């Protein structure tokens, strides 16, 4: 399958703001070195400016147009020191002063109140974490029994209580910082930071979907992936419903909407599970192919349409895709859909699959009844082996029906057109060569075969 290179234009948008930007840093105890500017995107960082301009201990980045909102990292390459800043429309010009020996502790910011508060928050969090680590070390030491020492449980419990109080302080600090900065990027970033660990409803409540800057943080993608993970074992109907809810929230900002829909479309294109093809088709139809305002380039539209049509070909109601395959025992090839003018049970199976064995046993038990009702079974060996091996497997099975295979030479792409991501799976194809039903697993196949053989 082709990679959706167009996705990059959706999830990594360029920012064409009216104003320019300039980030100035004045360091003490500074030795001239390469200084880089990078931004976060999902779990990676991407280079914006490879080398800052410098004059003595003053370093600066500047350019035409605005920097896209998000978390940026300033990296001093020689020392390996780095620190993060927040950038949005109102924070394109700022000056940062610090001692390179302890940037976080000494940082002073002018021209950006949210970054001044951001460093205050980081300093407090660093102090809390350091105290917690020290207390945990003392707690472990109190419980240490090496050298015949007796554990001091009371002292360990006291340290644990102090650690719990620090956890409460951390939680209170986060909530207070968010409350004090409502309406700006600092609150939005901190609110999103732990959202992925919350129940679904609470998770959504902690996301400002109108804040495009969340796209360029390591936090929002965790929310998006948690949204996917929580629904992935549900039916495709529920996955579609949950996706629509999430996407509707993302419409608060155009870039957020494009990022979310692009991410979901690409994920379901590459995650294979029964029913996921229908999720992909829904996304493609509703948010891309039938949306006149999405601005898709013709080539991107063609790529989505092509993949959509392949996935849709295995959905109930679709015209079954014609395939010519080799009969595994006889050796000649047939047009599978033309092998019978009545109803066809098209079964996909794999050797060594216990569920397939059970489904095949059920079909064999009612096979005479199916034939009497003008229903024919055609099975497809889904194994990737030589023809000789596939034939040997079919001989052992001794099917009363026709079994076919594709050794790869024919390149029928049947796994794509019939979305064969697991076995057993069976399609019921009517006399008009349309898919009227799909059965996944031996239980569904057994129930339908018995009912239609009566």
Buried (B, 14 or more C-beta within 10 A) or exposed (E): EEEBEBBEBBBBBEBEBEEEBBBBBBBEEBEEBEBBBBBBBBEEBEEBBEEBEBEEBBBBBBBEBBBBBBBBBBBBEEEEBBBBBBBBBEBBBBBBBBEBEEBBEBBEBEBBBBBBBBBBBBBBBEEBEEBBEEBBEBBEBBBEEEEEEEEBEEBBEBBBEBBEEBEEBBEEBBEEBBEEBEEBBBBBBBBBBBBBEBEBEEBBEBBBBEBBBBBBBBBBBBBBBBBBEBBBEEEBEEBBEBBBEBBEBBEBBBBBBBBBBBBBBBBBBEEEBBBBBBBBBBBBBBBBBEEEEBEBEEEBBEBBBEBBBBBBBBBEEBEBBEBBBBBBBEEEEBEBBEBBEEBBBBBBBBBEBEBBBBBBEBBBEBBEBBBEEEBBBBBBBBBEBEBEBBBBBBEEBEBEBBBBBBBEEBEBEBBBBBBBBBBBBBBBBEEEBEBBBBBBBBEBBBEBBBEBBE
